Amino acid sequence: MSDLMTMEPCRVVLVDDHSLFRSGLKGLLDRCAGVRVVGEAALSLIHI
């Protein structure tokens, strides 16, 4: 089995004040193998 098949997915937190941008980017990343969106935030000072 190759290393790519056994690797953990890259976990991503989306932070942007435009909800439409976050939604579109999440939709794109959800289609990518090896990437998992684990959270979203509108304000980085509060959530990160």
C-alpha positions, -999 to +999 in steps of 0.1 A: +000+000+000+013+034-008+021+061+018-006+084+003-033+059+011-022+055+047-016+092+055-040+112+077-059+139+059-047+175+061-070+193+086-081+228+075-098+256+094-113+282+071-112+318+084-127+346+063-153+373+070-171+365+038-195+335+043-200+330+006-162+326+000-159+302+029-188+281+016-173+280-019-139+271-006-153+244+017-172+229-013-140+228-033-119+213-005-145+187+003-139+173-031-101+170-025-088+137-013-065+141+017-081+173+029-107+176+057-123+209+067-126+207+105-139+242+112-149+276+100-148+311+115-156+346+104-132+363+129-097+349+135-092+367+168-121+349+184-116+314+170-079+308+166 
